[in-house]
């Protein structure tokens, strides 16, 4: 499992010109699920995301987590994170998990994130979405379970 985490001042996701999820200060988590991922991977990534110290303290140092600042989280499923561009000009998505496997893991990830008591918004699994991200910093990191 792979997550691209962006610290944001605000973010929103729209489907067919209708906002379906939005957050203020917090994180956007773009979540990619690959073949062979399990709930253990989802739990690891979820815990890493909420505890990663990427918010500044009073001295301007990265010492605070989303939990510390009560950050809001926008979670977007993104199979393209497992696009392989090594050969040719068209990415291969052979490593990305099929929807019947990835959707339950995505839902498990979201429910685990929600268990921390933070506000969590989402897009719609498998939908064509427009994601508006106001990257704060910019701060962007990638976390992988394996």
DRENDRENSE-295771 format. One record per residue: residue in three letters; x, y, z of N, C-alpha, C in turn. Coordinates in steps of 0.001 Angstrom, whole numbers, plus 524288, in hexadecimal, padded with zeros to 5 digits. Example, Ala and Ser with C-alpha at 12.3 -4.5 7.8 and 13.67 -1.06 7.14 Angstrom:
<recs>
ALA833867E9C681E788300C7EE6C81E78833907F31C81E78SER832327F73681BA8835667FBDC81BE4832648001E81EBE
</recs>
This chain:
<recs>
UNK803547FB69800008000080000800008037A804CB80000UNK801A0808BA7FD64804AC80D837FCBD8010E8122B7FD9AUNK8031181608800848001081AD58015C8038081F7F8002FUNK801648231A7FD20803CE828307FC66800D682BD58000DUNK803BC82E37803A48015F8317F807AF802F68371C806ABUNK7FF1283A84806748002484010805B47FDBA8431D80A35UNK800F38466C80C9A7FEF2849F78109D7FC1C84E5780DCCUNK7F74F84F8080F747F4218534A80CA17F1D3857658104AUNK7F0DE85BF980E057EDEC85FFB810D57E81885F1D80FE9UNK7E6CF85CAD80B7F7E17E85B1080A497E1A9857A080573UNK7DD8B8547F804D07DD2385123800397D77784F7A7FF97UNK7D62384E2F7FAC37D0D684C517F9C27D0EF848987F51CUNK7CD05845477F4E17CC6A841AB7F08C7C6DE8423F7EE72UNK7C68A842887E9347C177843307E69D7C0A183ED37E2ACUNK7BBAE83D7A7E2107BA0B839BF7DE107B58683C537DB26UNK7B60883CB27D60B7B20383F3A7D2CC7B0A5844A97D4DAUNK7B4A5847B77D6147B41884D1F7D7F07B16384DA77DD36UNK7B112849637E02C7AEBC849927E5657B2E9847FE7E962UNK7B3D484B647ED487B7A484A2F7F15F7B582845BD7F4B3UNK7B8938417E7F5157B6F183CF97F8307BA2183C5C7FD28UNK7BE7483F327FD897C1AF83F098023B7C551843AF8025AUNK7C5FB845EC807057C9A884A4B8077E7CBC884A8B80D02UNK7D08384CAB80D6F7D32084D42812757D5D88528C812ABUNK7D6DB854328175D7DA21858CC8184B7DF97856CD8199FUNK7E25F8596081D297E7BF857EF81E837E8288522881FD6UNK7EBAE84F9281D0F7EC6C84A0481E067EF9284763819C9UNK7EDA5842E1818157F07683FAD814527ECE583DCD80FFBUNK7EF0B83D8780B4E7ECB083A83807137EFE883593806A9UNK7ED2E83127806A07EFCC82C168062E7EDE4829838012AUNK7F175829077FD737F060826357F89D7F2278209D7F984UNK7EE9181CE57F95C7EFAD8178D7FB007EF99813CD7F669UNK7F4018112C7F5997F47380D2E7F1967F4C8807D17F41DUNK7F1E4804247F1F47F1C37FED07F4117F3A07FB1B7EFD2UNK7F73A7F7BB7F1487F9687F4287ED5A7F7DA7EE8C7EE92UNK7F88C7EB407EAD37F7737E5AD7EB827FA837E39C7F02FUNK7F7E57E0BD7F3877FA757DE6B7F80F7FA147E1A47FD01UNK7F82F7E67A7FCAE7F7927E9A38016E7F3527E758804E9UNK7F3DD7E853809FA7F0467E62F80DD97EE877EA718119FUNK7EB1F7E90B8153B7E9787ECAF8194B7EE1B7EE6881CA1UNK7F1FB7EB1981D397F6B47EC89820277F96C7F12681D7EUNK7F9BB7F10A818557FC097F561815687F8CC7FA5781628UNK7F3AA7F9D2815CF7F0357FE58816667F0BB800BE81BD0UNK7F0F97FD7A81FCD7F18C7FF658252D7F6C88022F825DCUNK7FAF07FFF3823C18001E8025E8241E80022807C78219DUNK7FE0A8082C81CE07FDFB80D3181A177FA8C8111981CFDUNK7F61480F7081EE57F28E812EA821C67F53F8151B826A0UNK7F7BD811B8829A07FA6C8137A82E5E7FEEC8172382D16UNK801AF81609828E6805FD819618273F803EF81EC5825C1UNK7FFB181EED822D97FD7F823EB8210D7FBDA8276D82597UNK7F910825598295B7F718828AF82D987FB5B82A298317AUNK7FF8E82710831B7803B682817835888088D82AAE83341UNK808DE82B2D82E1E80D6882D8982B9780DE28334182D33UNK81258834BA82F378131883A0D83138814D283DAC82CCCUNK810EE83FF282A2F8120E8436F825C580F6A848BD82656UNK80D86849DF82B0680B5F84F0482C2A80F27851D582FC2UNK80FAE856DF82EFD81390859EF831E6811B385B428375DUNK8157085B1A83AFF8146985CEE8404F81572862CF84085UNK815728650B845318164486AB0845C981BAB86C79843FCUNK81F67868CB843B1824AC86A18841EC825668691483C16UNK8213B8679483968821918669E833CE823CC8614F8326AUNK8244E85DC58362E8266E858898352C821FB854A283473UNK822E4850BF8312B81F0784C998304F81EDA8492383528UNK81BAD84A8C838E681B2F8478683DB8815A5845D783EE9UNK811D68477083BB480C628465383CE1809ED842EE838A0UNK8068183F8483A54803C083C05836B67FE3D83E0F835ABUNK7FB8883B75832257F60E83CCA831287F2E083C2983624UNK7F42D8384D8394E7F1778379F83E4D7F26D83C42841E4UNK7F74583E1D842127F8A18427D845837F5C8847818440CUNK7F50F8486A83EF27F2A784D5183D2F7ECDB84C9F83BDBUNK7EAC8847DF83CE37E560846A083B767E467847DA835B2UNK7E81D846168327C7E7B8846E882CDE7E33C843DC82A82UNK7E13C845D6826347DD2184337823497DFA48403781ECBUNK7DD6283BC881D647DFBB83879819627DBF883785814DFUNK7DE0C8380B8102C7DB27836BD80B717DDEE83211808FFUNK7DB2B82DB18089D7DD73828D38069E7DB2C827AC8013FUNK7DEB3826F97FD757DD32825FC7F80C7DFC9820F27F62EUNK7DCB681D527F44A7DEDA8188E7F1FE7E15E819F27ECCCUNK7E627818047EBEE7E8F1819667E71F7EC3C814D37E53AUNK7E9D3811957E1E97EC9980CFD7DFE77F14E80E757DC9DUNK7F16C813357DA767F5C6814C57D71B7FAEC8153A7DA14UNK7FAC4815197DF447FFA9815207E242802D7810367E143UNK8004F80C2E7DF2C803208076A7DDBF803E1806EF7D7D8UNK803D780B547D52B8050980B517CF9D80AE180AAA7CECEUNK80C53806DF7CB96811D1805DA7CA5C81309808677C51EUNK816B780C147C5238181B80EF67C06881D7C80D767BE4BUNK81F948090B7C00B824E18077F7BE728254A8062E7B8A4UNK8214A803C87B6748217E802387B0F581D8F805527ADCDUNK81F34806F67A94F81BA48098A7A5B8819BA80ED07A7A9UNK81567810807A56A81341815A87A6A380DF78156B7A94CUNK80BCF810D37A9B4806CE810317AC52807B880D457B16AUNK805DC80F6D7B5CC806BE80CB77BAC6803E0807807BAF4UNK80650803D37BD95803EA7FEC37BEA0801CD7FEDC7C436UNK7FD137FCFB7C4E17FAB37FCEB7CA117FA0B7F75C7CC18UNK7FD697F3DD7CA427FD027EE5E7CBAA7FDA97ED767D18CUNK800A07F0D57D430801737F0337D9D67FCFA7F26F7DD1EUNK7F9B47F5B67DACD7F54D7F8017DDAB7F1307F3CB7DE9FUNK7EF197F3B17E3617EB157EFDA7E4B47E6097F1047E1CAUNK7E3577ECEC7E0617DE3C7ED737DDD07DA517EFD27E1AAUNK7D6537F2757DFA67D27C7F5007E3137CFFB7F1677E71DUNK7CEE07EC7D7E5B77CC567E9047E97E7CFD87E7CA7EE26UNK7D4F57E8517ED847D8927E7957F1DD7D9D87ECC47F484UNK7DA7F7F0D97F1697DC4A7F5D07F3A17D8077F8E87F663UNK7D3397F8987F4A07CF1D7FBB27F72E7CE557FA357FCE7UNK7CE1D7F52A7FE477CDA57F3DB803DC7D25A7F5BF80713UNK7D7097F586804E17DBA67F76E807B17DB8F7FD6080844UNK7D9BE8000F804387D91C805BB804847D53C80714808E1UNK7D0D18045B809037CCE68055980D137CF018041A81287UNK7D2137FFED812ED7D4817FE97817F07D835802F18199EUNK7DB60804E2815FA7DEFB80932817187DC0380DEA8191DUNK7D7DE80F70816687D4CA81401817F57D2718132F81D64UNK7D05780E9681E697CE0280DA7823927D22480DBA827D9UNK7D6CE80BD0826AB7DB0680BEA82A977DCB58119082BA9UNK7DD2C814B9827A37DE7581A4A828577DA4081CEF82BB0UNK7D55881BCE82A977D10F81E2F82D907D12981CA68334CUNK7D353818218347E7D37581655839F07D6CE819D883D66UNK7D9FA81D3283B147DD30820D683E127DA2E825C283F9FUNK7D5678265283DBE7D22B82AC283F3C7D30382FAA83C06UNK7D61482F48837D97D6E6833C6834717D28A8341283061UNK7D199838C782E667CDE48395682A197D059836EE82541UNK7CD738337A822B97CF5D830E881E017CB4B83181819B4UNK7CCED833A08154B7C9A383407810AB7CBF58307480C83UNK7C8C182EDD808D27CA9782B6E804A87C83682D157FF71UNK7CA6D82AE17FB757C80882B387F6557C4598269C7F5CDUNK7C3B8824C97F1087C077820337F0027C3DE81C3B7ED3FUNK7C44E817AA7EF767C7AF813A47ED4E7C6428129A7E79EUNK7CA24812C47E43A7C975811737DEB67C72E815BD7DB51UNK7C5AB81A1B7DDA97C35181E5A7DA9F7C788821C87D831UNK7C61E8248C7D4147C97A8288A7D1D97C8C482D627D53CUNK7CD0282F257D7AC7CCAA8335C7DB827D03F837DA7DA06UNK7CEC683C737DBBC7D2168410B7DB5E7D3C0842507E0F0UNK7D8DA8421B7E1F37DAE6843087E7327DDCA848387E72FUNK7DC1784BBD7EA867DE90850DC7EB157E1B1850D27F026UNK7E6C98517F7EFAD7EA54851157F4237ED4D8562D7F4C4UNK7ECF78586F7F9607F00E85D0E7FAB27F48185B257FE2EUNK7F8AF859657FBA07FD26857187FE527FFD485B458019AUNK8005785A41806A48028685DF480A5C8084E85CD780B14UNK80B8986055809408113385FBB809E681428860CD804E8UNK8140485D908010D81139858A9800AA813E78544B803B4UNK810A4850EC805EE8128D84C4C808A380FD9847A680634UNK812F084428803D1810F083F6F8015E814A883AF48029DUNK81285836AB804A5815A98321A805FF8130082D2C803F2UNK816138290880349813EC82408801CA815218201280604UNK8113C81CE88073B811C9818C980B2381040813A380884UNK8135880F98809788122C80A758074E812388066B80BA9UNK80EFA8026B80B0980EAE7FE5E80F03812B17FA1580E31UNK8149D7F97A80972818777F5548086581CE17F78D8054F
</recs>
